[in-house]
Amino acid sequence: FFEDFYLNRKVKDLKNEDPYYKLEQCVNSCVQNIMRHLREDIPNLTEIEYRQMCFHYAGLSVKTISVLNNETTAAIYKRRTRLKTKIENSTSAYRRILLDF
């Protein structure tokens, strides 16, 4: 009985975990809290834009990001260009770090 309960709880916990959230935590700890600064300093981005930036900061290729987002590489490149412009036009004190991807 206890083994079944424990196993069912672990399976439920695994289903509820967000692997993206863990990636963002890892990127923050490895790259000077870059995602925290991005979210705080440029709050008007969409979640897909934040995720794409996190993938870039994690060092993933455009091809890999396109597979993860189920989009074309052209869409990823276009969004990346728009994101760079948004960051350049921001007043963030971390602008140089945020653009370094």
N, C-alpha and C positions, 0 to 999 in steps of 0.2 A: 504493500500500500504506500509506504513512504517513498519507495523508489519511484513508483509511478507518479506520485505527486511532484517529487523533485524533478523528474524528467520532463513532465508537462510544463512545469514552471520555467525551466531552462529553455525549452522550445519556444514558449510564449515570449520570454525575454529576448531571445534572438530575433524573433519576428518583429518586435517593437524597436529594436535598435536601429538607429539611422547611421549607416556607414559614412555618409557625407559629413555628418556632425563630427564624427571621430577624425575624419580627414582634416576638417577645418581646425579642430583643436591641435592636431599635429603640425599643421602649417603655421598656426599662431606660435606654437612653442619653438619652432625651428627658424622662423623668419620674422623676428621682432614684432610679434602681435600684428602682423600686417592685415589680416582679415578683420580684426577688431577695429583697427584704424580705418579701414575701408568702410565698414558698416557704420561707424560713428561719424566719420567726416563726410561721407557721401550716402546719406540715408535714402535717397530717392531711386536707387537702383532696384531692379526686380530681383527676385530670388535666383532666377536663371543667370542673371548677370553676375551676382555674387558667386554663384557656384562656378561659373566659367573662370572668373578671376582666381578663385581658389585652386582650380585645376591648373591654371597657368603658373601660379606661385608654387604649386607642388611639382612643377617640371614636366607635366604631361604634354605630349605632342598635340598639335591641332587635330591630327587624325584620330588619336585616342579620345580626345574631348568630343569629337563629332560622333564617335561610336557611343560614348556614354550618354550623350544628349539626344541621340537618334536624329542627328541633323547632318547636313552636308558640310564639308570643310569650308566651302564658300560662305555659308551662314556663320560659321565660327569666326572666320577672318573678318567679315563685315561687323559682327558684334564687337570683336576685339578692337577694331578701329574706332567704333563709336565710344567704347569704354575708355580708350586712351584720351579721346577728346573730352569726355566728361571729367576725367581725372585732371587733365591739363587745365580745364576751366574752373576747377574747384579752388577753394581757398585753404585746402588742407595743408597743414604744416608738414605732412608726410608725403606730399605730392611726388617728390623725387623717388622715394622708396616705392610708392605705389605704382609708379610707371616703370619700374625696373623688372620687367618680365619678358 
